[in-house]
Amino acid sequence: MITKAKTVELVKEFGSEFGSGEKDAGCAAVQVAILTTRINNLKGHFASHIHDYHSNTGLLKMIGRRRRLLKYIQGNDDNKYKAVIKKLGLRK
């Protein structure tokens, strides 16, 4: 689970760099950063709970939402897309 302090930190970091300000939590880059953190936190859960299919469904929904947001960013600004995936360590 992601804490409120971590969320605020991600909003400041990605909102100021890719959004319109430090409090821009609705920016697509901020949303991708938060989703990526939540997805990475679930990896540890699935290591010990292999048969948790209900949580796996939620994980797949988060992955799909992140993919759609990244597609939106790529359609609007390709340089911003490349910077976001590089900073988050996604893709190659």
N, C-alpha and C positions, 0 to 999 in steps of 0.2 A: 504494500500500500504506500502511496506517495503522501508525504506530509505537506501541510500547508506551507511550511517554511521552504521546502524544496520547490513547491509550485511557484512561490513568490520569486525565488532565485531564478528559476527558468524564465519567468515572465520578464524579469529585469534584463537577463542576459540576452534572450532572443528578441524581446520586444524593442530594446534599444538598438540592436544591430540590424534586425530585419523588418521591424514594424515602424509605427509612427511615433512610438515613445516607450518609456519604461513601464507604463501601466497598460499597454496594449495587449491584453490577454486574449483578445479575439483574433489576433493576427494568425494566419495559417501556419507560419513558422513556429510560433509559440505552441500552438495546438499539436503540431507534429512532435515537438520536443517533449511535451507532457506525455503524449501517447507512447513515444519511444521509451521513456523512463518507466511507464507502467508495464509495457511489454517486457522490458528487460527484468523487471522485478518478478514477473510471473515465471521466468525460467527456473528459478530456484524452487518455486512451488511445484512445478511439474517434475522436477528431479526426484522429489520424494512422494508425490501423489500421481503416479503414472495413469491411473484409471479415472481421473477426475474429468469426465467428459463434459460436464456442465460448464466448468471454468474454461475448458478448451474452446467451447462455442463462443464464450465472451472474448477470449483471446483472438480468435479468428475475426470477430467483428471489429475489434480494435485495429487489427492489421489491415483490414479492408478500409476502415475509415482513414487510417494513416496513408494508405496508398492513394485514395481519392484526393486527400489534401495535397500530397506531393504532386499529383498530376495537375491539380489546380495551380500550384506554384510554378510548375514547369511551363504551363501554358501562358502564364502572365509574364514571367521573367526567368529566363533560362540561367542567367548568372546567379540569381538568388537561389534557385533550385540546387545548383552545383555547390554553392557555399553551405547551404543547409545540410545536404547529405554528407558533405565532407566533415562538417563540424560535429554531426551526430554519429559519424562512423558507419553510415549505411552504404550499401552497395559495395562496389569494388574499390 
